Amino acid sequence: MFRHIFIGVVKPKAEESKINDRLKVMKSIAKEVGGVTNFAAGRNLGWYTPDDTLILTGDFESKEARMKFVNSDYHMQKLAAVAGEVFDMDKSAGYQFEF
């Protein structure tokens, strides 16, 4: 099993409507693409870290399932292609680990 974690650091002057649009797409991607066994997306609560981040976690049965998800047209067009509109990609990061 593999877990993917994406932490998107929001640009300081990003419009709230665009932030909400990205979050909506992030929350819908598991249903649109499939292949994810557990999935969650939301705003960081800011308890110990900056408020201005959106976080996504997804579990996959295999590396191949994750790569199919990441390379899907939906992910590429709705998230990857427009990520720079909201996220500071130099500060954002994706992490994966096996468990």
N, C-alpha and C positions, 0 to 999 in steps of 0.2 A: 504494500500500500504506500502511496506517495501523497504527501501533503504539499500544496502550493500556497504560499502566502504572498500577497501583493500589498505593499504599503505605498499608497499614492500621496505624496506631499503636495498639497494644493498651493498653487501660485498665490502670492499675497493679494493680487488685484483681480483674481478670478471672480466672475459674476456668480452670485448665488444660484441663479437659474441654471447655469451651465454645470455647476457642481451637482445640483440636484438631478440634472439630466444624466450625468455620468454615473451617479449612484443608482439611479433607476435601471440603467443598462447593466451595470455590474450585478444588480440583484436579479435580473432576468436571464442572464447568460446561461446559467446552469440548465434552465428549462428549455431554452432555445437550442442549445448545442448538445446537451446530454453527456453521458460518460462520467459524471461526477457522483460519488456516493454520498458525500456530505458537503454542504456548501453554505457559506454565510458571507454577507457583505454589509458594511455599515460605516458610520462615522466614528472616528476615534473619540472616546469619552474624555480624553485629556487628563486623566488622573495623574499619570506620571510622565506623560509625553505631550507634545504639541497638539492642540485642538484641530489644527488644519490638515488632517489626514483622513483619507478613506481607506478602509482595509477590506480585503477579500481573502477568504480561505476556501480551499477546495481540496477534497480527497479524491484520489484516482486509484483504480485497481492496478495500473501499470504505468510505466513511463510512456508507453505507446499511446495509452488513453489520454494522458495529459497532453502529449504533443498533438494528437488529433484535435483536442479541445482548443489549444493555443493557436493552431494553424487553421482553424475553421474560418470560413468567410465571415460569420457573425462576429467573432472575436477580432479579426483583422479589420473589418470595416467599421464596426460600432465602438470598439475600444482602442485598439492599437493605433489606428490611423488618426484618431482625434485626441489621443491622450495628452498631447502637448498643449491643447487648448486650456486644460484645467490643471494638469500636474506639472510640477517642476521635475522633469525627468532625470536631472542630475542628482536630485535628492531622493527620488522615489526608488523602490527596490522590490525585486521579486526573489523569494527564497523557496527552496524545495528541500524536503528531507524524506527519507524512507522510514517507515515504522511498521 
